[in-house]
Amino acid sequence: MPLYDERMEHPARKRSGKPLPEKPAKPAGISTPVKELVIVTGISGAGKASALKDFEDLGYHAVDNLPLELLVEFAGLVGKSKEIERAAIVVDVREGQTLDRLPEILRRIHKILPTRVVFLDAQDAVLVRRYSETRRPHPLRKSETVERSIVEERQVLEPVRNLADTLIDTSNFNVHELRAHIQARFGHGEKSQTLFVSCLSFGFKNGVPLDADLVFDVRFLPNPHFVPEFRKKTGRDPRVAAYVRGFPQTQEFLARVSDLMLYLLPHYIEEGKSYLTVAFGCTGGQHRSVMMAEEMARRLRKAGYKVKALHRDIPK
């Protein structure tokens, strides 16, 4: 039981029979700072350095690659500091074998201050392309190819990925879009009155997107893949889109999902959500899901929402 609870009658009040003076109220607009530590981790090339800069711009005290042995001490310093309210730190494969200790270290840190683990990932093909463009070596440098290094890194980081509170797939993000995503999820301003919606197409054969908030399976629709003239095209092609849109079940599905989205979005905004990923999946992610993502983006944009259509699995 606490030593003092304001819901209980104070002993002095019993003795005197007079009410105690009220405590002075806190000045309007002043709130107790909320301490927080964000651990940014993930696959090399997925954007950890950019994400750390974005956290720094949001007012986080940013640290890159602090040795794990010092993490508990660092959390304690943040918890006691009058200057630092929130901190973000990168922990990745450069830690080597000490990564095995991360689960135990996290349990200790959680007792000191609120902590979130953010894991950044991207498709292998995207990672290889990024390494090719930057001409930087993979941090493992143990294998002859970047592809093999990525495979090894995924194996090393799998236990860390399982600890993550937030998974962010950066495959379709440029640095500006990643920044917007970080700001939407981790900004500590007043409740946002805007919501940014990503309508994302994907193929189930390549897995469900990591960061999808809502997933709709459109494999029940007739597949343009089996129409020879459409096979090598995508759902962005007007003829393919018209083919998929021409079925009664497509029209009914669009109407029902549109109604659902227009019902949900105001509630998400009211709860302070500022970023939403709505994913549409078909077999290969080329035709039906692409058409659906484009059409839903168009409808939500017409309703006044900020929307972007993204296509994970169509050829770049």
C-alpha positions as CSV (number, residue, x, y, z in Angstrom):
1,M,0.0,0.0,0.0
2,P,1.4,3.5,-0.8
3,L,2.4,5.7,2.1
4,Y,0.0,8.3,0.9
5,D,-2.9,8.2,-1.5
6,E,-4.9,11.3,-2.2
7,R,-8.1,9.3,-2.3
8,M,-7.7,8.6,1.4
9,E,-8.7,11.1,4.1
10,H,-5.6,12.8,5.5
11,P,-5.0,12.3,9.2
12,A,-4.6,16.0,9.9
13,R,-8.0,16.6,8.5
14,K,-9.5,14.2,11.0
15,R,-7.8,16.0,13.9
16,S,-8.7,19.5,13.0
17,G,-12.0,18.9,11.2
18,K,-10.9,21.6,8.7
19,P,-10.1,20.9,5.1
20,L,-6.4,21.1,4.1
21,P,-5.3,23.7,1.6
22,E,-5.5,22.5,-1.9
23,K,-2.2,21.7,-3.7
24,P,-1.3,24.2,-6.3
25,A,-2.2,23.0,-9.7
26,K,0.4,22.5,-12.4
27,P,0.6,25.3,-14.9
28,A,-1.5,24.7,-18.0
29,G,0.4,23.1,-20.8
30,I,3.2,21.6,-18.6
31,S,3.3,17.9,-18.3
32,T,5.7,15.4,-16.7
33,P,8.3,14.3,-19.3
34,V,7.9,10.7,-20.5
35,K,11.2,8.9,-20.5
36,E,11.8,6.5,-23.3
37,L,14.6,4.5,-24.9
38,V,14.3,3.2,-28.5
39,I,16.7,0.5,-29.7
40,V,17.0,0.7,-33.5
41,T,18.2,-2.5,-35.1
42,G,17.8,-4.6,-38.2
43,I,19.4,-5.8,-41.4
44,S,22.4,-3.8,-42.8
45,G,21.3,-1.6,-45.7
46,A,17.7,-1.3,-44.4
47,G,18.2,2.3,-43.3
48,K,19.2,2.2,-39.7
49,A,21.6,5.2,-40.1
50,S,18.8,7.3,-41.7
51,A,16.3,6.2,-39.1
52,L,18.7,7.3,-36.3
53,K,19.0,10.7,-37.8
54,D,15.2,10.9,-38.0
55,F,14.9,10.1,-34.3
56,E,17.5,12.8,-33.5
57,D,15.4,15.3,-35.5
58,L,12.5,14.3,-33.3
59,G,14.5,15.3,-30.2
60,Y,15.9,11.9,-29.2
61,H,19.5,11.7,-27.9
62,A,21.0,9.6,-30.7
63,V,23.9,7.1,-30.2
64,D,25.3,4.8,-32.8
65,N,26.7,1.4,-32.0
66,L,27.2,1.7,-28.2
67,P,28.7,-1.6,-26.9
68,L,26.0,-3.8,-25.4
69,E,27.9,-4.0,-22.1
70,L,27.3,-0.3,-21.6
71,L,23.6,-0.4,-22.5
72,V,22.2,-0.9,-19.0
73,E,24.4,1.9,-17.6
74,F,23.3,4.2,-20.5
75,A,19.6,3.5,-19.8
76,G,20.3,4.4,-16.1
77,L,21.8,7.7,-17.1
78,V,18.9,8.5,-19.4
79,G,16.5,7.7,-16.6
80,K,18.2,10.0,-14.2
81,S,19.1,12.8,-16.6
82,K,17.2,16.1,-16.4
83,E,18.3,17.1,-19.9
84,I,17.6,13.8,-21.8
85,E,13.9,12.7,-22.0
86,R,14.2,10.3,-24.9
87,A,17.1,8.4,-26.4
88,A,17.6,6.2,-29.5
89,I,20.5,3.9,-30.0
90,V,21.5,1.6,-32.9
91,V,22.4,-2.0,-32.0
92,D,23.2,-4.3,-34.9
93,V,25.3,-7.2,-36.3
94,R,28.5,-5.3,-35.5
95,E,28.1,-6.4,-31.9
96,G,29.1,-9.9,-32.9
97,Q,28.6,-12.7,-30.4
98,T,27.5,-10.3,-27.6
99,L,24.1,-10.0,-29.4
100,D,23.2,-13.3,-27.7
101,R,23.0,-11.3,-24.4
102,L,20.5,-8.8,-25.8
103,P,17.3,-10.5,-24.4
104,E,18.7,-10.6,-20.9
105,I,20.0,-7.0,-21.2
106,L,16.5,-5.8,-22.4
107,R,14.9,-7.4,-19.3
108,R,17.1,-5.3,-17.1
109,I,16.6,-2.2,-19.1
110,H,12.8,-2.5,-19.0
111,K,13.0,-2.2,-15.2
112,I,14.8,1.1,-15.6
113,L,12.7,2.9,-18.2
114,P,10.2,2.2,-21.1
115,T,12.0,0.7,-24.0
116,R,11.0,-0.2,-27.6
117,V,12.8,-2.2,-30.1
118,V,12.5,-1.2,-33.8
119,F,13.7,-3.7,-36.4
120,L,14.3,-2.4,-40.0
121,D,14.2,-4.9,-42.8
122,A,14.0,-4.9,-46.6
123,Q,13.8,-7.5,-49.4
124,D,17.1,-9.1,-50.4
125,A,17.0,-7.8,-53.9
126,V,16.6,-4.2,-52.6
127,L,19.5,-4.6,-50.1
128,V,21.8,-5.9,-52.9
129,R,20.9,-3.0,-55.1
130,R,21.6,-0.5,-52.3
131,Y,25.0,-2.1,-51.7
132,S,25.7,-1.9,-55.4
133,E,24.7,1.8,-55.5
134,T,26.7,2.8,-52.5
135,R,29.7,0.5,-53.2
136,R,30.1,-0.2,-49.5
137,P,31.1,-3.6,-48.2
138,H,28.7,-5.6,-46.0
139,P,29.7,-5.3,-42.3
140,L,30.2,-9.1,-42.0
141,R,32.7,-9.2,-44.9
142,K,33.0,-13.0,-44.4
143,S,31.5,-14.2,-47.6
144,E,32.4,-13.6,-51.2
145,T,29.0,-12.1,-52.1
146,V,26.7,-9.6,-50.6
147,E,23.8,-12.1,-51.1
148,R,25.5,-14.7,-48.9
149,S,26.4,-12.1,-46.2
150,I,22.7,-11.0,-46.1
151,V,21.6,-14.6,-45.5
152,E,24.2,-15.0,-42.7
153,E,23.1,-11.7,-41.1
154,R,19.5,-12.8,-41.1
155,Q,20.4,-15.9,-39.2
156,V,22.3,-14.0,-36.6
157,L,19.6,-11.4,-36.2
158,E,16.6,-13.7,-36.1
159,P,16.5,-13.8,-32.3
160,V,16.7,-10.0,-32.2
161,R,13.9,-9.7,-34.8
162,N,11.7,-11.8,-32.5
163,L,12.1,-9.3,-29.7
164,A,11.0,-6.3,-31.9
165,D,8.0,-4.2,-30.9
166,T,7.9,-2.6,-34.3
167,L,8.9,-4.0,-37.7
168,I,9.4,-1.6,-40.6
169,D,9.9,-2.9,-44.1
170,T,11.8,-0.1,-46.0
171,S,11.8,-1.8,-49.4
172,N,9.5,0.8,-50.9
173,F,10.8,3.8,-48.9
174,N,13.2,6.5,-50.0
175,V,14.9,8.5,-47.2
176,H,12.1,11.1,-47.2
177,E,9.3,8.4,-46.9
178,L,11.2,6.7,-44.1
179,R,11.5,10.0,-42.3
180,A,7.8,10.5,-42.6
181,H,7.1,7.0,-41.3
182,I,9.4,7.5,-38.3
183,Q,7.8,10.9,-37.5
184,A,4.3,9.4,-37.8
185,R,5.0,6.5,-35.4
186,F,7.3,8.1,-32.9
187,G,6.6,11.8,-32.9
188,H,5.5,13.1,-29.5
189,G,3.5,16.1,-30.5
190,E,-0.2,16.6,-30.0
191,K,-2.7,14.1,-31.4
192,S,-2.4,14.2,-35.2
193,Q,-5.5,15.2,-37.1
194,T,-4.1,13.8,-40.3
195,L,-3.6,10.2,-41.4
196,F,-1.2,9.0,-44.1
197,V,-2.4,5.8,-45.8
198,S,-0.3,3.5,-47.8
199,C,-2.2,1.2,-50.1
200,L,0.3,-1.7,-50.8
201,S,0.1,-4.5,-53.3
202,F,2.0,-7.7,-52.8
203,G,2.2,-11.4,-53.8
204,F,1.5,-14.1,-51.2
205,K,4.1,-16.3,-52.7
206,N,6.7,-13.7,-51.5
207,G,5.2,-13.4,-48.0
208,V,2.9,-11.0,-46.2
209,P,4.4,-7.5,-45.8
210,L,6.0,-7.0,-42.3
211,D,4.4,-3.7,-41.5
212,A,0.9,-4.2,-42.9
213,D,-1.9,-3.0,-40.5
214,L,-4.7,-4.5,-42.6
215,V,-4.4,-7.3,-45.1
216,F,-7.0,-8.2,-47.8
217,D,-6.7,-11.3,-49.8
218,V,-8.0,-10.8,-53.4
219,R,-7.1,-14.2,-54.8
220,F,-10.8,-15.0,-55.1
221,L,-11.0,-12.7,-58.2
222,P,-10.4,-14.1,-61.7
223,N,-6.6,-14.0,-62.5
224,P,-5.5,-11.9,-65.5
225,H,-2.3,-14.0,-65.5
226,F,-4.2,-16.7,-67.5
227,V,-5.1,-14.2,-70.2
228,P,-2.2,-14.4,-72.6
229,E,-2.3,-10.7,-73.6
230,F,-2.2,-9.6,-69.9
231,R,0.4,-12.0,-68.6
232,K,3.4,-9.8,-68.9
233,K,1.5,-6.6,-67.9
234,T,0.5,-5.4,-64.4
235,G,-2.6,-4.0,-62.8
236,R,-1.5,-0.5,-63.7
237,D,-2.2,-1.2,-67.3
238,P,-5.7,0.3,-68.1
239,R,-6.8,-2.9,-69.9
240,V,-5.8,-5.2,-67.1
241,A,-7.5,-2.9,-64.6
242,A,-10.7,-2.8,-66.7
243,Y,-10.6,-6.6,-66.9
244,V,-10.4,-7.1,-63.1
245,R,-12.9,-4.3,-62.4
246,G,-15.4,-5.8,-64.9
247,F,-16.4,-8.7,-62.6
248,P,-19.4,-8.2,-60.2
249,Q,-17.5,-9.6,-57.2
250,T,-14.8,-7.0,-57.8
251,Q,-17.3,-4.2,-57.6
252,E,-19.0,-5.6,-54.5
253,F,-15.6,-6.1,-52.8
254,L,-14.5,-2.6,-53.6
255,A,-17.8,-1.1,-52.3
256,R,-17.6,-3.1,-49.1
257,V,-13.9,-2.4,-48.4
258,S,-14.4,1.3,-49.2
259,D,-17.2,1.5,-46.7
260,L,-15.1,-0.3,-44.1
261,M,-12.1,2.0,-44.7
262,L,-14.2,5.2,-44.5
263,Y,-15.7,3.9,-41.3
264,L,-12.3,3.0,-39.7
265,L,-10.1,5.9,-40.7
266,P,-11.8,8.6,-38.6
267,H,-11.6,6.3,-35.6
268,Y,-7.8,5.7,-36.2
269,I,-7.3,9.5,-36.4
270,E,-9.3,10.0,-33.2
271,E,-7.0,7.5,-31.4
272,G,-3.9,9.4,-32.7
273,K,-2.8,7.0,-35.4
274,S,-1.0,8.9,-38.2
275,Y,0.3,6.1,-40.5
276,L,-1.7,3.1,-41.8
277,T,-0.6,0.4,-44.3
278,V,-3.5,-1.3,-46.0
279,A,-2.2,-4.3,-48.0
280,F,-3.9,-6.2,-50.9
281,G,-2.5,-9.6,-51.8
282,C,-2.9,-11.8,-54.8
283,T,-0.7,-14.8,-55.9
284,G,2.2,-13.0,-57.6
285,G,1.5,-9.4,-56.7
286,Q,1.3,-8.3,-60.4
287,H,-2.3,-7.9,-61.4
288,R,-5.3,-8.1,-59.1
289,S,-3.6,-6.7,-56.0
290,V,-2.0,-3.9,-58.0
291,M,-5.3,-2.8,-59.4
292,M,-6.9,-3.0,-56.0
293,A,-4.2,-0.8,-54.3
294,E,-4.5,1.8,-57.1
295,E,-8.3,1.9,-57.0
296,M,-8.5,2.1,-53.2
297,A,-5.9,4.8,-53.2
298,R,-7.9,6.7,-55.7
299,R,-11.1,6.4,-53.6
300,L,-9.5,7.4,-50.3
301,R,-7.8,10.3,-52.0
302,K,-11.1,11.5,-53.3
303,A,-12.5,11.2,-49.8
304,G,-9.8,13.7,-48.7
305,Y,-7.1,11.5,-47.2
306,K,-3.4,11.6,-47.9
307,V,-2.7,8.3,-49.7
308,K,0.1,6.7,-51.7
309,A,-0.1,3.5,-53.7
310,L,2.9,1.2,-53.4
311,H,3.6,-2.0,-55.2
312,R,6.1,-4.4,-53.6
313,D,6.4,-7.1,-56.1
314,I,6.0,-5.6,-59.6
315,P,9.2,-5.0,-61.6
316,K,11.0,-1.8,-60.8
